[in-house]
Amino acid sequence: MPRKVDHEWRRAEITDAVVRLAGRSGLSGVTFREVAAEAGISVALVQRYFETKRNLILRTAEAVSIGMTDRFVGRLAKLGPDGPILDRLRELALSFLPTDEESRRALIFYHQVGAVGLTDPTMRGVEAHGRADRLVDLVADMLRQGQELAEVDDTVDAIVEARILLALMVGLSLSVLLENQDLDQVTTAIDSQLARLRRIPLPGKTNRMIQREVSSRSTRSIESGMSVWDRSSRHRPR
């Protein structure tokens, strides 16, 4: 009886090899022959699953994007369902930094694909970069929820600040990879940015008192739908 092959596992094995290879040799070094050697499989098998180099890069970009999302969700889970909104945003930003070898390789690949997109318009909408609008929507939703919970200043423009935070995340991750700044420095920058958004209680009132004043309204808002992340996962590229 022929052995059953897990095709998803095989594809993941190949895309992992692409990320490792690109981290050492750049995208120009990603060839079917080199990827096959890195993955320990035949060239024919790589061609069977991905057909062209462009398709190989695109599918790897999708895998990297999913991995980055999973990383954020994992960090978010540690805060619990009632974690403060600004703490959740901090975890999102920190999940986009190269803090270990796996995240470093993934972010190198992410930025490599972005660099190719500067001169190749067909690469600008790939999944790893095409999720930007959905990420902005996610952050904006979180900021609005923070305003409802009296954690985020009412004067904050959620969409504008979401775009600023996304740009900060991308820029700081690249800065660390290029060794222009270290992790402590960029973490301080992220904390400083988030501190700007924090609501300052009115004189004589504590955050707890303010939260009680908006509790009925915010509870209805939270209970009326799914979690912020679940709602964002249903968004589609525009």
MIVO-581919 format. One record per residue (C-alpha): z, x, y; residue in one letter. Coordinates in nm, 3 decimals, always signed. Layout:
<nodes>
+---------+---------+---------+------+
:       w :       u :       v : pase :
+---------+---------+---------+------+
:       Z :       X :       Y :    a :
...
+---------+---------+---------+------+
</nodes>
This chain:
<nodes>
+---------+---------+---------+------+
:       w :       u :       v : pase :
+---------+---------+---------+------+
:  +0.000 :  +0.000 :  +0.000 :    m :
:  -0.096 :  +0.149 :  +0.339 :    p :
:  +0.192 :  +0.249 :  +0.562 :    r :
:  +0.260 :  +0.005 :  +0.846 :    k :
:  +0.212 :  +0.169 :  +1.186 :    v :
:  +0.421 :  +0.074 :  +1.489 :    d :
:  +0.148 :  +0.082 :  +1.752 :    h :
:  +0.382 :  +0.033 :  +2.048 :    e :
:  +0.592 :  +0.327 :  +1.932 :    w :
:  +0.276 :  +0.536 :  +1.892 :    r :
:  +0.157 :  +0.450 :  +2.243 :    r :
:  +0.500 :  +0.537 :  +2.383 :    a :
:  +0.489 :  +0.868 :  +2.199 :    e :
:  +0.156 :  +0.947 :  +2.364 :    i :
:  +0.256 :  +0.840 :  +2.715 :    t :
:  +0.577 :  +1.044 :  +2.686 :    d :
:  +0.360 :  +1.343 :  +2.600 :    a :
:  +0.146 :  +1.278 :  +2.909 :    v :
:  +0.453 :  +1.277 :  +3.134 :    v :
:  +0.583 :  +1.603 :  +2.986 :    r :
:  +0.243 :  +1.769 :  +3.009 :    l :
:  +0.181 :  +1.652 :  +3.366 :    a :
:  +0.522 :  +1.787 :  +3.464 :    g :
:  +0.417 :  +2.134 :  +3.351 :    r :
:  +0.044 :  +2.142 :  +3.428 :    s :
:  -0.029 :  +1.859 :  +3.672 :    g :
:  -0.267 :  +1.571 :  +3.609 :    l :
:  -0.559 :  +1.814 :  +3.589 :    s :
:  -0.399 :  +1.957 :  +3.275 :    g :
:  -0.387 :  +1.618 :  +3.106 :    v :
:  -0.673 :  +1.619 :  +2.857 :    t :
:  -0.700 :  +1.440 :  +2.525 :    f :
:  -0.679 :  +1.773 :  +2.345 :    r :
:  -0.367 :  +1.887 :  +2.530 :    e :
:  -0.198 :  +1.548 :  +2.500 :    v :
:  -0.270 :  +1.540 :  +2.127 :    a :
:  -0.120 :  +1.886 :  +2.087 :    a :
:  +0.187 :  +1.788 :  +2.291 :    e :
:  +0.240 :  +1.473 :  +2.084 :    a :
:  +0.163 :  +1.644 :  +1.754 :    g :
:  -0.118 :  +1.405 :  +1.663 :    i :
:  -0.497 :  +1.415 :  +1.643 :    s :
:  -0.732 :  +1.393 :  +1.939 :    v :
:  -0.905 :  +1.101 :  +1.766 :    a :
:  -0.580 :  +0.906 :  +1.763 :    l :
:  -0.527 :  +0.953 :  +2.138 :    v :
:  -0.885 :  +0.838 :  +2.198 :    q :
:  -0.835 :  +0.539 :  +1.971 :    r :
:  -0.542 :  +0.412 :  +2.174 :    y :
:  -0.658 :  +0.496 :  +2.527 :    f :
:  -1.037 :  +0.557 :  +2.517 :    e :
:  -1.062 :  +0.728 :  +2.859 :    t :
:  -0.848 :  +0.969 :  +3.059 :    k :
:  -0.823 :  +0.719 :  +3.344 :    r :
:  -0.691 :  +0.453 :  +3.108 :    n :
:  -0.446 :  +0.707 :  +2.966 :    l :
:  -0.313 :  +0.781 :  +3.317 :    i :
:  -0.293 :  +0.412 :  +3.410 :    l :
:  -0.107 :  +0.313 :  +3.094 :    r :
:  +0.131 :  +0.604 :  +3.139 :    t :
:  +0.194 :  +0.493 :  +3.497 :    a :
:  +0.286 :  +0.148 :  +3.367 :    e :
:  +0.526 :  +0.301 :  +3.115 :    a :
:  +0.689 :  +0.511 :  +3.387 :    v :
:  +0.727 :  +0.204 :  +3.608 :    s :
:  +0.897 :  +0.010 :  +3.328 :    i :
:  +1.127 :  +0.306 :  +3.261 :    g :
:  +1.228 :  +0.325 :  +3.627 :    m :
:  +1.303 :  -0.048 :  +3.626 :    t :
:  +1.512 :  -0.015 :  +3.311 :    d :
:  +1.705 :  +0.269 :  +3.470 :    r :
:  +1.796 :  +0.055 :  +3.770 :    f :
:  +1.894 :  -0.241 :  +3.553 :    v :
:  +2.116 :  -0.013 :  +3.344 :    g :
:  +2.294 :  +0.120 :  +3.652 :    r :
:  +2.328 :  -0.232 :  +3.790 :    l :
:  +2.487 :  -0.359 :  +3.470 :    a :
:  +2.774 :  -0.113 :  +3.513 :    k :
:  +2.875 :  -0.290 :  +3.836 :    l :
:  +2.909 :  -0.625 :  +3.666 :    g :
:  +2.771 :  -0.959 :  +3.787 :    p :
:  +3.000 :  -0.973 :  +4.092 :    d :
:  +2.939 :  -0.625 :  +4.227 :    g :
:  +2.906 :  -0.606 :  +4.609 :    p :
:  +2.547 :  -0.632 :  +4.733 :    i :
:  +2.549 :  -0.299 :  +4.917 :    l :
:  +2.682 :  -0.129 :  +4.603 :    d :
:  +2.391 :  -0.282 :  +4.412 :    r :
:  +2.145 :  -0.154 :  +4.669 :    l :
:  +2.305 :  +0.189 :  +4.644 :    r :
:  +2.250 :  +0.189 :  +4.268 :    e :
:  +1.887 :  +0.090 :  +4.323 :    l :
:  +1.833 :  +0.379 :  +4.563 :    a :
:  +2.015 :  +0.630 :  +4.342 :    l :
:  +1.811 :  +0.521 :  +4.040 :    s :
:  +1.504 :  +0.650 :  +4.222 :    f :
:  +1.641 :  +1.004 :  +4.249 :    l :
:  +1.577 :  +1.284 :  +3.996 :    p :
:  +1.928 :  +1.318 :  +3.858 :    t :
:  +1.838 :  +1.440 :  +3.507 :    d :
:  +1.540 :  +1.587 :  +3.324 :    e :
:  +1.402 :  +1.250 :  +3.216 :    e :
:  +1.409 :  +1.099 :  +3.565 :    s :
:  +1.276 :  +1.423 :  +3.711 :    r :
:  +0.969 :  +1.413 :  +3.485 :    r :
:  +0.912 :  +1.044 :  +3.554 :    a :
:  +0.930 :  +1.090 :  +3.931 :    l :
:  +0.704 :  +1.394 :  +3.925 :    i :
:  +0.445 :  +1.180 :  +3.745 :    f :
:  +0.501 :  +0.894 :  +3.991 :    y :
:  +0.433 :  +1.120 :  +4.288 :    h :
:  +0.138 :  +1.287 :  +4.115 :    q :
:  -0.031 :  +0.950 :  +4.070 :    v :
:  +0.043 :  +0.869 :  +4.434 :    g :
:  -0.117 :  +1.198 :  +4.542 :    a :
:  -0.433 :  +1.115 :  +4.347 :    v :
:  -0.441 :  +0.778 :  +4.521 :    g :
:  -0.476 :  +0.953 :  +4.858 :    l :
:  -0.835 :  +1.039 :  +4.774 :    t :
:  -0.910 :  +0.793 :  +4.492 :    d :
:  -0.873 :  +0.431 :  +4.608 :    p :
:  -0.900 :  +0.303 :  +4.250 :    t :
:  -0.564 :  +0.464 :  +4.172 :    m :
:  -0.372 :  +0.306 :  +4.459 :    r :
:  -0.299 :  -0.019 :  +4.283 :    g :
:  -0.165 :  +0.124 :  +3.959 :    v :
:  +0.152 :  -0.033 :  +3.825 :    e :
:  +0.389 :  +0.247 :  +3.925 :    a :
:  +0.288 :  +0.206 :  +4.290 :    h :
:  +0.165 :  -0.153 :  +4.281 :    g :
:  +0.518 :  -0.286 :  +4.239 :    r :
:  +0.610 :  -0.194 :  +4.596 :    a :
:  +0.576 :  -0.552 :  +4.728 :    d :
:  +0.793 :  -0.686 :  +4.448 :    r :
:  +1.055 :  -0.422 :  +4.515 :    l :
:  +1.056 :  -0.512 :  +4.885 :    v :
:  +1.104 :  -0.877 :  +4.790 :    d :
:  +1.390 :  -0.785 :  +4.557 :    l :
:  +1.573 :  -0.581 :  +4.821 :    v :
:  +1.514 :  -0.846 :  +5.089 :    a :
:  +1.658 :  -1.114 :  +4.857 :    d :
:  +1.963 :  -0.897 :  +4.795 :    m :
:  +2.013 :  -0.843 :  +5.168 :    l :
:  +1.990 :  -1.217 :  +5.237 :    r :
:  +2.244 :  -1.279 :  +4.964 :    q :
:  +2.465 :  -1.016 :  +5.125 :    g :
:  +2.440 :  -1.201 :  +5.454 :    q :
:  +2.543 :  -1.523 :  +5.281 :    e :
:  +2.844 :  -1.341 :  +5.135 :    l :
:  +2.934 :  -1.186 :  +5.472 :    a :
:  +2.873 :  -0.837 :  +5.338 :    e :
:  +2.558 :  -0.764 :  +5.540 :    v :
:  +2.526 :  -0.800 :  +5.917 :    d :
:  +2.365 :  -1.129 :  +6.022 :    d :
:  +2.134 :  -0.950 :  +6.267 :    t :
:  +1.966 :  -0.751 :  +5.989 :    v :
:  +1.598 :  -0.836 :  +5.934 :    d :
:  +1.590 :  -0.840 :  +5.553 :    a :
:  +1.220 :  -0.767 :  +5.509 :    i :
:  +1.213 :  -0.484 :  +5.764 :    v :
:  +1.524 :  -0.319 :  +5.620 :    e :
:  +1.387 :  -0.358 :  +5.267 :    a :
:  +1.073 :  -0.172 :  +5.368 :    r :
:  +1.279 :  +0.101 :  +5.533 :    i :
:  +1.494 :  +0.143 :  +5.223 :    l :
:  +1.190 :  +0.163 :  +4.995 :    l :
:  +1.029 :  +0.429 :  +5.217 :    a :
:  +1.359 :  +0.618 :  +5.222 :    l :
:  +1.385 :  +0.610 :  +4.842 :    m :
:  +1.032 :  +0.743 :  +4.795 :    v :
:  +1.066 :  +1.011 :  +5.061 :    g :
:  +1.406 :  +1.135 :  +4.949 :    l :
:  +1.305 :  +1.156 :  +4.584 :    s :
:  +1.009 :  +1.374 :  +4.681 :    l :
:  +1.232 :  +1.585 :  +4.905 :    s :
:  +1.463 :  +1.660 :  +4.611 :    v :
:  +1.172 :  +1.742 :  +4.380 :    l :
:  +1.035 :  +1.987 :  +4.640 :    l :
:  +1.387 :  +2.132 :  +4.679 :    e :
:  +1.391 :  +2.058 :  +5.051 :    n :
:  +1.721 :  +1.875 :  +5.005 :    q :
:  +1.973 :  +1.850 :  +4.724 :    d :
:  +2.118 :  +1.540 :  +4.561 :    l :
:  +2.437 :  +1.547 :  +4.767 :    d :
:  +2.241 :  +1.557 :  +5.091 :    q :
:  +2.009 :  +1.269 :  +5.006 :    v :
:  +2.296 :  +1.062 :  +4.866 :    t :
:  +2.471 :  +1.103 :  +5.200 :    t :
:  +2.152 :  +0.988 :  +5.374 :    a :
:  +2.135 :  +0.677 :  +5.152 :    i :
:  +2.502 :  +0.596 :  +5.218 :    d :
:  +2.448 :  +0.637 :  +5.592 :    s :
:  +2.151 :  +0.399 :  +5.587 :    q :
:  +2.341 :  +0.135 :  +5.390 :    l :
:  +2.644 :  +0.168 :  +5.619 :    a :
:  +2.423 :  +0.053 :  +5.909 :    r :
:  +2.372 :  -0.278 :  +5.731 :    l :
:  +2.738 :  -0.355 :  +5.665 :    r :
:  +2.889 :  -0.650 :  +5.847 :    r :
:  +3.184 :  -0.570 :  +6.072 :    i :
:  +3.449 :  -0.845 :  +6.059 :    p :
:  +3.524 :  -1.037 :  +6.378 :    l :
:  +3.850 :  -0.944 :  +6.551 :    p :
:  +4.145 :  -1.090 :  +6.365 :    g :
:  +3.940 :  -1.171 :  +6.055 :    k :
:  +3.909 :  -0.984 :  +5.730 :    t :
:  +3.605 :  -0.978 :  +5.506 :    n :
:  +3.798 :  -1.195 :  +5.260 :    r :
:  +3.853 :  -1.463 :  +5.528 :    m :
:  +3.485 :  -1.459 :  +5.621 :    i :
:  +3.386 :  -1.483 :  +5.257 :    q :
:  +3.602 :  -1.794 :  +5.216 :    r :
:  +3.431 :  -1.956 :  +5.517 :    e :
:  +3.088 :  -1.915 :  +5.356 :    v :
:  +3.196 :  -1.955 :  +4.995 :    s :
:  +3.069 :  -2.308 :  +4.941 :    s :
:  +2.730 :  -2.228 :  +5.094 :    r :
:  +2.689 :  -1.897 :  +4.911 :    s :
:  +2.803 :  -2.044 :  +4.579 :    t :
:  +2.533 :  -2.309 :  +4.600 :    r :
:  +2.279 :  -2.040 :  +4.682 :    s :
:  +2.378 :  -1.824 :  +4.388 :    i :
:  +2.406 :  -2.107 :  +4.137 :    e :
:  +2.078 :  -2.268 :  +4.239 :    s :
:  +1.872 :  -2.005 :  +4.066 :    g :
:  +1.870 :  -1.704 :  +3.841 :    m :
:  +2.001 :  -1.361 :  +3.930 :    s :
:  +1.822 :  -1.163 :  +4.201 :    v :
:  +1.668 :  -0.932 :  +3.948 :    w :
:  +1.551 :  -1.217 :  +3.720 :    d :
:  +1.384 :  -1.389 :  +4.012 :    r :
:  +1.210 :  -1.071 :  +4.121 :    s :
:  +1.077 :  -1.002 :  +3.772 :    s :
:  +0.876 :  -1.322 :  +3.796 :    r :
:  +0.693 :  -1.214 :  +4.110 :    h :
:  +0.330 :  -1.129 :  +4.075 :    r :
:  +0.135 :  -0.867 :  +4.270 :    p :
:  -0.025 :  -1.013 :  +4.580 :    r :
+---------+---------+---------+------+
</nodes>
